[in-house]
Amino acid sequence: MSAFLRFALISLIVSFLFVRLINAPGYTDAFYHYNAAARLANGDGLTEPYLWTYIGATESLPESGIFPSHLYWMPFTSIAAGISMRVFGVTYAAAQIPLWLMFWLTTLIGWGVGRRIGGTRRHAWIAGFLTLFSGFFTRYWGATDTFAAYALAGSACLGLLGLLSQSKSARLALAAGVFAGIGHLTRADGLLLLIVGAAVVIFWGHTKITKKVLLFIMLMIGYLAVMGFWFARNLNEIGAPLPVGGIQAAWFRGYDDLFSFPPDASPSTLFADGIGVFLQSRWEAFTNNLGTFIAVEGVIVLAPLMLIGLWVRRGDRFVQPFALYVIGLHFAFTLVFPFPGYRGGLLHSAAALIPFWAALSVVGLDAVIAWWGKRRRWRVESARRVFSAALVVYAVGISVWIGGRGQVNAGEPPEMYQWLSDQLPDDARVMINDPAMLYTFTGLGGVVIPNEAPDVIAEIAERYQIDYVVIEPYGVPAPLRAILDVPPDFLHELMREGDVILYQVVDTPSS
């Protein structure tokens, strides 16, 4: 059996074990994608009975009581999980099958990138293992979220673009376009993959304009082969090829603008708090994203080695598209989309970087050992093998530790949702902090608590036919906190369970 097949078999088993550490959704994104996948599997299409943000939302509740889904987040994870559940049954384990396979394929890309950048089987093995034992990401590979899908789509696209920068093959351009399309269908910022692809086609190497045009056309054909149906769906549902939600995040003055009603973030509001607040938010994003780079992308120890390896291979055409993407991604999530960036956007998108960072960290390690070994009279090759093995041991240890601590087990619904199920009628529509989680455990639809003053609840309740409001003190945005002391007249308190308050909407000013 070849070395690659041995690694593939080991990775197939280990990746399955990591994915199965997660046996249920554990946070809003995962609940959202799982709910949409389950509805798709059950024949309801890409729809949802709730609004988790007001960005891109319809002006009123549709007659069916059901909204089109994914008007902020992108749908690929839900589509892949939904198809799997359609075939294997509507269970969380069935939803994870494509996630497992996508994570596994990402580790194989790690092997291939290691072999291509490092040139030896040692580089391939170590890069493959560092992709498999990926530190902080270990706790997310099994989540119904974008991590596994974007890791595969992004790293495959960047690898193909690296090859394209050297060979100028039309087939490579087509394949890169397909994976750029999958990346964009997975995450809104996946559009950056297409932008990097266009840069490779236009600026890298070939001087014949006809060849550049051909490669660009093939890139776009591949991209549209994936994204075309999504543009058509959105045109039918909302009258535009893409929702405005992703772009609107550029004008946020704070993360909670995601829940404002109406969603009024715009270029005119960006500097409403003054230039000082604008600069402070970018500085906060920079420091947080730097922490993400060091602790998450670099697993602390690998971070300096990654940068050294990138510098050593800076002249390698295969690495240059990756370097351009890294710069663009961190720039975008620090200066343009700071709040979504440091609140999770960079974490999600950095999954695509893992195979390349793994390979470059081995190159960086080799460079450090070569430099230091000359001064200490080391046997450089022996030292490289020893320290490479130590790097893998470190990655295995920290990944197993983080994975174990991040384990999510299936079980009974949280007590609050059991209580709400007992109190509310089956057709109730509820305003709550996490409507996706509410729907998973109760089947009830509704809307999210707004980042506004309490009186706004009346307008939202009338527009989306909300019957009840659940207030969880720890999840109340600052403008809404007055409701804890003096609730508006149109809310009638039904009961309390611990700190949780259940209100009924009894009247609104326009009623």
C-alpha positions as CSV (number, residue, x, y, z in Angstrom):
1,M,0.0,0.0,0.0
2,S,1.4,3.4,-1.0
3,A,2.1,6.1,1.7
4,F,-0.7,8.2,0.4
5,L,-3.2,5.3,0.7
6,R,-2.0,4.6,4.3
7,F,-2.5,8.2,5.2
8,A,-5.9,8.3,3.6
9,L,-7.0,5.2,5.6
10,I,-5.7,6.6,8.9
11,S,-7.3,10.0,8.2
12,L,-10.7,8.4,7.2
13,I,-10.9,6.8,10.6
14,V,-9.6,9.6,12.7
15,S,-11.7,12.3,10.9
16,F,-14.8,10.2,11.6
17,L,-14.0,10.1,15.3
18,F,-13.5,13.8,15.4
19,V,-16.8,14.5,13.6
20,R,-18.7,12.2,15.9
21,L,-17.5,14.2,19.0
22,I,-20.5,16.4,18.0
23,N,-23.8,14.7,18.3
24,A,-26.2,17.7,18.1
25,P,-26.2,21.4,17.2
26,G,-24.6,23.5,19.9
27,Y,-24.9,27.1,18.8
28,T,-27.0,29.3,16.6
29,D,-25.2,28.8,13.3
30,A,-25.4,25.0,13.7
31,F,-29.0,25.0,14.7
32,Y,-29.8,27.2,11.7
33,H,-28.1,25.1,9.1
34,Y,-29.5,21.9,10.6
35,N,-33.0,23.2,10.7
36,A,-32.8,24.2,7.0
37,A,-31.3,20.8,6.1
38,A,-34.1,18.9,7.9
39,R,-36.8,21.0,6.2
40,L,-35.1,20.3,2.8
41,A,-35.0,16.6,3.5
42,N,-38.6,16.6,4.5
43,G,-39.6,18.2,1.2
44,D,-40.2,21.8,2.4
45,G,-37.4,23.3,0.2
46,L,-35.0,26.0,1.4
47,T,-37.4,27.6,3.8
48,E,-37.7,28.6,7.5
49,P,-40.5,29.5,9.9
50,Y,-38.5,32.2,11.7
51,L,-36.3,35.2,11.3
52,W,-32.9,35.2,13.1
53,T,-32.0,38.6,11.7
54,Y,-34.2,41.3,10.1
55,I,-31.6,42.0,7.3
56,G,-33.1,41.0,4.0
57,A,-36.4,39.9,5.7
58,T,-39.7,40.2,3.9
59,E,-41.9,43.2,4.7
60,S,-44.6,41.0,6.2
61,L,-45.3,37.4,7.2
62,P,-46.0,35.3,4.1
63,E,-49.4,33.7,4.0
64,S,-47.9,30.3,4.5
65,G,-46.1,31.6,7.6
66,I,-42.8,30.4,6.0
67,F,-39.9,32.6,4.9
68,P,-37.3,31.8,2.2
69,S,-34.2,30.7,4.0
70,H,-30.6,31.8,3.7
71,L,-31.1,35.4,3.0
72,Y,-28.0,36.2,5.1
73,W,-26.0,33.0,5.4
74,M,-25.3,30.9,2.3
75,P,-26.9,27.5,1.8
76,F,-24.3,24.8,0.8
77,T,-24.0,23.2,4.2
78,S,-27.8,22.9,4.5
79,I,-28.0,21.5,1.0
80,A,-25.3,18.9,1.5
81,A,-26.7,17.9,4.9
82,G,-30.3,17.9,3.6
83,I,-29.5,15.6,0.7
84,S,-27.8,13.2,3.1
85,M,-30.7,13.2,5.4
86,R,-33.1,12.7,2.5
87,V,-31.2,9.5,1.8
88,F,-30.2,8.2,5.2
89,G,-33.0,9.6,7.4
90,V,-33.5,12.9,9.3
91,T,-30.9,12.4,12.0
92,Y,-27.9,14.5,13.0
93,A,-25.6,11.6,12.2
94,A,-27.0,11.5,8.7
95,A,-26.4,15.3,8.4
96,Q,-22.7,14.7,9.3
97,I,-21.9,12.2,6.6
98,P,-21.0,14.9,3.9
99,L,-19.2,16.9,6.6
100,W,-17.1,13.9,7.5
101,L,-16.2,13.3,3.9
102,M,-15.4,16.9,3.2
103,F,-13.1,17.1,6.2
104,W,-11.4,13.9,5.2
105,L,-10.8,15.2,1.6
106,T,-9.4,18.4,3.2
107,T,-6.8,16.3,5.0
108,L,-5.8,14.7,1.7
109,I,-5.4,18.1,0.2
110,G,-3.1,18.8,3.2
111,W,-1.0,15.8,2.2
112,G,-0.8,16.9,-1.4
113,V,0.0,20.5,-0.6
114,G,2.7,19.3,1.8
115,R,4.2,17.1,-1.0
116,R,4.1,19.9,-3.5
117,I,5.5,22.6,-1.3
118,G,8.0,20.5,0.7
119,G,9.0,18.0,-2.0
120,T,9.3,15.0,0.3
121,R,7.1,12.3,1.9
122,R,8.0,13.7,5.3
123,H,6.5,17.0,4.4
124,A,3.4,15.3,3.0
125,W,2.9,13.1,6.2
126,I,3.5,16.0,8.6
127,A,1.3,18.4,6.6
128,G,-1.4,15.8,6.4
129,F,-1.4,15.1,10.1
130,L,-1.3,18.8,11.0
131,T,-4.4,19.2,8.8
132,L,-6.1,16.3,10.5
133,F,-5.1,17.3,14.0
134,S,-6.0,21.0,13.5
135,G,-6.2,22.2,17.1
136,F,-9.1,24.5,17.8
137,F,-11.0,23.5,14.7
138,T,-11.3,20.0,16.0
139,R,-14.4,21.0,18.0
140,Y,-16.2,22.2,14.8
141,W,-15.6,19.6,12.1
142,G,-18.8,17.8,13.2
143,A,-21.0,20.9,13.5
144,T,-23.6,21.6,10.9
145,D,-21.8,24.7,10.0
146,T,-19.6,25.9,7.2
147,F,-16.2,24.7,8.6
148,A,-15.8,21.4,6.7
149,A,-17.4,22.6,3.5
150,Y,-15.3,25.8,3.3
151,A,-12.1,24.0,4.3
152,L,-12.5,21.7,1.3
153,A,-13.8,24.2,-1.2
154,G,-11.4,27.0,-0.3
155,S,-8.2,24.9,0.0
156,A,-9.1,23.0,-3.3
157,C,-9.7,26.2,-5.1
158,L,-6.4,27.8,-3.8
159,G,-4.5,24.6,-4.8
160,L,-6.0,24.6,-8.3
161,L,-5.2,28.3,-8.6
162,G,-1.6,27.6,-7.6
163,L,-1.4,25.0,-10.4
164,L,-3.1,27.3,-12.8
165,S,-0.6,30.1,-12.2
166,Q,2.0,27.7,-13.6
167,S,0.3,25.7,-16.3
168,K,-2.4,28.0,-17.7
169,S,-4.7,25.0,-18.3
170,A,-8.3,25.7,-19.3
171,R,-9.4,22.6,-17.4
172,L,-7.7,23.9,-14.2
173,A,-9.4,27.2,-14.7
174,L,-12.8,25.5,-15.0
175,A,-12.2,23.3,-11.9
176,A,-11.0,26.4,-9.9
177,G,-14.2,28.2,-10.9
178,V,-16.3,25.2,-9.7
179,F,-14.6,25.2,-6.3
180,A,-14.8,29.0,-6.1
181,G,-18.5,28.6,-6.7
182,I,-18.8,26.0,-4.0
183,G,-16.9,28.3,-1.7
184,H,-19.2,31.2,-2.4
185,L,-22.3,29.0,-2.0
186,T,-20.9,28.0,1.4
187,R,-19.9,31.5,2.7
188,A,-20.6,35.0,1.4
189,D,-16.9,35.9,1.7
190,G,-16.1,32.9,-0.6
191,L,-16.5,35.5,-3.4
192,L,-12.9,36.4,-2.6
193,L,-11.8,33.0,-4.1
194,L,-13.3,34.1,-7.4
195,I,-11.5,37.5,-7.1
196,V,-8.2,35.8,-6.5
197,G,-8.9,33.5,-9.4
198,A,-9.5,36.4,-11.7
199,A,-6.2,38.0,-10.5
200,V,-4.3,34.8,-11.2
201,V,-5.8,34.6,-14.7
202,I,-5.2,38.3,-15.5
203,F,-1.8,39.0,-13.9
204,W,0.0,35.8,-13.6
205,G,2.3,34.7,-16.4
206,H,0.7,34.4,-19.8
207,T,0.9,37.4,-22.0
208,K,-1.5,36.5,-24.8
209,I,-4.8,38.4,-24.3
210,T,-6.7,35.6,-26.1
211,K,-5.4,33.0,-23.6
212,K,-6.3,35.3,-20.6
213,V,-9.8,35.7,-22.0
214,L,-10.2,32.0,-22.5
215,L,-9.1,31.2,-19.0
216,F,-11.3,33.9,-17.5
217,I,-14.3,32.5,-19.4
218,M,-13.6,29.0,-18.2
219,L,-13.2,30.3,-14.6
220,M,-16.6,32.0,-14.8
221,I,-18.3,29.0,-16.4
222,G,-17.2,26.8,-13.5
223,Y,-18.3,29.4,-11.0
224,L,-21.7,30.0,-12.6
225,A,-22.2,26.2,-13.0
226,V,-22.5,26.1,-9.2
227,M,-23.9,29.6,-8.3
228,G,-26.2,30.0,-11.3
229,F,-29.1,28.2,-9.7
230,W,-28.7,30.2,-6.5
231,F,-28.9,33.5,-8.4
232,A,-32.0,32.2,-10.2
233,R,-33.6,31.2,-6.9
234,N,-32.9,34.6,-5.3
235,L,-34.2,36.5,-8.3
236,N,-37.4,34.5,-8.0
237,E,-37.7,35.0,-4.2
238,I,-36.4,38.5,-3.5
239,G,-35.8,40.1,-7.0
240,A,-32.0,40.2,-6.7
241,P,-29.3,37.6,-7.4
242,L,-27.9,38.0,-3.9
243,P,-29.3,39.4,-0.7
244,V,-27.9,42.6,0.7
245,G,-27.1,41.2,4.1
246,G,-23.5,40.4,3.6
247,I,-22.6,43.8,2.1
248,Q,-24.7,45.7,4.7
249,A,-22.4,44.3,7.4
250,A,-19.7,46.6,6.1
251,W,-21.6,49.6,7.6
252,F,-22.2,48.1,11.1
253,R,-21.3,50.3,14.1
254,G,-21.4,47.3,16.4
255,Y,-22.1,43.6,16.1
256,D,-25.7,44.0,17.5
257,D,-26.6,46.0,14.3
258,L,-27.2,42.5,13.0
259,F,-30.4,42.5,15.0
260,S,-31.5,46.1,14.4
261,F,-35.1,46.8,13.2
262,P,-35.4,48.1,10.7
263,P,-31.9,47.2,9.5
264,D,-30.6,50.7,8.7
265,A,-26.8,50.2,8.5
266,S,-25.6,52.3,5.5
267,P,-22.6,54.4,4.4
268,S,-24.4,57.4,6.0
269,T,-24.5,55.7,9.4
270,L,-21.0,54.3,9.5
271,F,-19.4,57.4,11.1
272,A,-22.4,58.4,13.1
273,D,-20.5,57.7,16.4
274,G,-17.4,59.7,15.2
275,I,-14.1,58.8,13.6
276,G,-12.7,57.7,17.0
277,V,-15.3,54.9,17.4
278,F,-14.6,53.9,13.8
279,L,-10.9,53.6,14.4
280,Q,-11.4,51.9,17.8
281,S,-13.6,49.2,16.2
282,R,-10.9,48.5,13.6
283,W,-8.2,48.3,16.2
284,E,-10.4,45.9,18.3
285,A,-10.9,43.8,15.2
286,F,-7.2,43.8,14.5
287,T,-6.2,42.6,18.0
288,N,-8.9,39.9,18.1
289,N,-8.1,38.7,14.6
290,L,-4.4,38.6,15.5
291,G,-5.3,36.4,18.4
292,T,-7.3,34.2,15.9
293,F,-4.3,34.0,13.7
294,I,-1.9,33.0,16.5
295,A,-4.1,30.7,18.5
296,V,-6.5,29.2,16.0
297,E,-4.8,29.3,12.6
298,G,-1.3,28.8,14.1
299,V,-2.2,26.7,17.2
300,I,0.3,29.0,18.9
301,V,3.4,27.0,18.2
302,L,2.9,26.8,14.4
303,A,2.3,30.5,13.9
304,P,5.9,31.8,13.6
305,L,6.8,28.7,11.5
306,M,4.0,29.4,9.1
307,L,5.2,32.9,8.4
308,I,8.8,31.8,8.0
309,G,7.7,29.1,5.6
310,L,5.6,31.6,3.6
311,W,8.6,33.9,3.4
312,V,10.9,31.1,2.3
313,R,8.4,30.0,-0.4
314,R,7.4,33.6,-1.4
315,G,8.7,33.1,-4.9
316,D,6.8,29.8,-5.5
317,R,4.0,30.5,-8.0
318,F,2.0,27.7,-6.4
319,V,2.0,29.5,-3.0
320,Q,1.3,33.0,-4.3
321,P,-2.5,32.8,-4.9
322,F,-2.7,31.5,-1.3
323,A,-0.7,34.4,0.0
324,L,-2.9,36.8,-1.9
325,Y,-6.0,35.2,-0.5
326,V,-4.6,35.3,3.1
327,I,-3.9,39.0,2.8
328,G,-7.3,39.8,1.3
329,L,-9.2,37.7,3.9
330,H,-7.5,39.2,6.9
331,F,-7.8,42.7,5.4
332,A,-11.5,42.3,4.7
333,F,-12.3,41.0,8.2
334,T,-10.3,43.6,9.9
335,L,-11.0,46.8,8.1
336,V,-14.2,46.2,6.0
337,F,-16.2,43.7,8.0
338,P,-14.6,44.1,11.5
339,F,-17.6,43.0,13.7
340,P,-18.6,39.9,11.8
341,G,-14.9,39.2,11.4
342,Y,-13.7,39.0,14.9
343,R,-17.1,37.5,16.1
344,G,-16.6,34.4,14.1
345,G,-16.3,35.3,10.4
346,L,-12.5,34.9,10.3
347,L,-12.6,31.8,12.4
348,H,-15.0,30.1,9.9
349,S,-13.1,31.2,6.7
350,A,-9.7,30.4,8.1
351,A,-10.6,26.7,7.8
352,A,-9.7,27.0,4.1
353,L,-6.1,27.9,5.1
354,I,-5.3,24.9,7.2
355,P,-3.7,22.6,4.6
356,F,-1.4,25.4,3.3
357,W,-0.5,26.6,6.8
358,A,0.3,23.0,7.8
359,A,2.6,22.6,4.8
360,L,4.3,25.9,5.2
361,S,4.9,25.3,8.9
362,V,7.0,22.3,8.1
363,V,9.0,24.4,5.6
364,G,9.4,27.0,8.3
365,L,10.6,24.4,10.8
366,D,13.1,23.1,8.3
367,A,14.4,26.6,7.7
368,V,14.8,27.3,11.5
369,I,16.6,24.0,12.0
370,A,18.9,24.6,9.1
371,W,19.8,28.1,10.5
372,W,20.2,27.0,14.1
373,G,21.8,23.7,13.2
374,K,24.8,25.4,11.6
375,R,25.5,27.2,14.8
376,R,25.0,24.1,17.0
377,R,26.6,21.6,14.7
378,W,23.4,19.5,14.6
379,R,22.8,16.6,12.2
380,V,20.2,18.7,10.3
381,E,18.2,15.8,8.7
382,S,17.9,13.9,12.0
383,A,16.9,17.1,13.8
384,R,14.2,17.7,11.2
385,R,12.7,14.3,11.7
386,V,12.8,14.6,15.5
387,F,11.2,18.1,15.6
388,S,8.7,17.2,12.9
389,A,7.5,14.2,15.0
390,A,7.4,16.5,18.1
391,L,5.2,18.9,16.1
392,V,2.8,16.2,15.3
393,V,2.7,14.9,18.9
394,Y,1.9,18.5,20.0
395,A,-0.9,18.8,17.4
396,V,-2.4,15.5,18.4
397,G,-2.3,16.3,22.1
398,I,-3.9,19.7,21.8
399,S,-6.5,18.6,19.3
400,V,-7.6,15.6,21.4
401,W,-7.8,17.9,24.5
402,I,-9.8,20.6,22.7
403,G,-12.0,18.1,20.9
404,G,-12.8,16.4,24.2
405,R,-13.7,19.7,25.9
406,G,-15.8,20.7,22.9
407,Q,-17.9,17.5,22.8
408,V,-21.6,18.0,22.3
409,N,-23.9,15.2,23.3
410,A,-27.5,14.7,22.2
411,G,-30.1,14.7,25.0
412,E,-33.3,16.1,26.3
413,P,-34.1,19.7,25.3
414,P,-32.9,22.4,27.7
415,E,-35.3,23.0,30.5
416,M,-36.4,26.4,29.2
417,Y,-37.6,24.9,25.9
418,Q,-39.5,22.1,27.7
419,W,-41.2,24.7,29.8
420,L,-42.1,26.8,26.7
421,S,-43.5,23.7,25.0
422,D,-45.7,23.1,28.0
423,Q,-47.0,26.7,28.1
424,L,-47.5,27.7,24.5
425,P,-50.0,26.5,21.9
426,D,-48.7,24.6,18.9
427,D,-49.3,27.5,16.5
428,A,-47.7,30.2,18.7
429,R,-45.2,32.6,17.1
430,V,-42.5,33.7,19.5
431,M,-40.0,36.5,19.8
432,I,-36.9,35.1,21.5
433,N,-33.1,35.5,21.6
434,D,-32.4,32.4,19.5
435,P,-35.4,31.4,17.2
436,A,-33.3,28.8,15.4
437,M,-32.7,26.9,18.7
438,L,-36.4,27.4,19.7
439,Y,-37.5,25.8,16.4
440,T,-35.2,22.8,16.8
441,F,-36.6,21.9,20.3
442,T,-40.2,23.0,20.0
443,G,-41.1,23.4,16.3
444,L,-42.3,27.0,17.0
445,G,-41.6,29.8,14.6
446,G,-41.1,33.5,15.3
447,V,-38.5,36.2,15.2
448,V,-35.4,37.4,17.0
449,I,-35.3,39.9,19.9
450,P,-34.4,43.3,18.3
451,N,-31.5,45.5,19.1
452,E,-34.0,48.4,19.7
453,A,-36.1,50.1,22.4
454,P,-39.1,48.0,23.8
455,D,-41.7,50.0,21.9
456,V,-40.4,48.6,18.6
457,I,-41.6,45.1,19.6
458,A,-45.2,46.3,18.8
459,E,-44.4,47.0,15.2
460,I,-42.5,43.7,14.8
461,A,-45.3,41.8,16.5
462,E,-47.9,43.3,14.1
463,R,-45.8,42.8,11.0
464,Y,-44.9,39.2,11.7
465,Q,-47.9,38.1,13.8
466,I,-46.0,37.5,17.0
467,D,-48.0,36.2,19.9
468,Y,-45.5,35.8,22.7
469,V,-42.2,37.4,23.8
470,V,-39.6,35.5,25.8
471,I,-37.1,37.7,27.7
472,E,-33.8,36.1,28.9
473,P,-31.9,38.7,30.9
474,Y,-28.5,37.6,29.8
475,G,-29.5,37.9,26.1
476,V,-31.2,41.3,26.1
477,P,-29.5,44.0,23.9
478,A,-28.6,47.3,25.6
479,P,-31.4,49.4,24.0
480,L,-34.0,46.8,25.1
481,R,-33.0,46.5,28.7
482,A,-35.6,49.0,29.9
483,I,-38.1,46.1,29.4
484,L,-36.7,44.4,32.5
485,D,-37.9,47.3,34.7
486,V,-40.9,48.7,32.9
487,P,-42.4,46.5,30.2
488,P,-44.7,48.3,27.7
489,D,-48.5,48.2,28.1
490,F,-49.0,45.9,25.1
491,L,-47.1,43.1,26.9
492,H,-48.9,41.0,29.5
493,E,-46.6,38.9,31.8
494,L,-47.9,35.4,31.9
495,M,-45.3,33.8,34.1
496,R,-41.6,33.5,35.1
497,E,-39.3,30.5,35.2
498,G,-36.1,31.5,37.0
499,D,-34.9,34.6,35.2
500,V,-36.9,33.9,32.1
501,I,-40.0,36.0,31.5
502,L,-42.8,35.0,29.2
503,Y,-45.1,37.8,27.9
504,Q,-48.2,37.6,25.7
505,V,-48.7,40.4,23.2
506,V,-52.2,41.6,24.1
507,D,-52.5,44.9,22.2
508,T,-50.4,47.1,20.0
509,P,-50.6,50.9,19.5
510,S,-52.1,50.4,16.0
511,S,-54.6,47.8,17.0
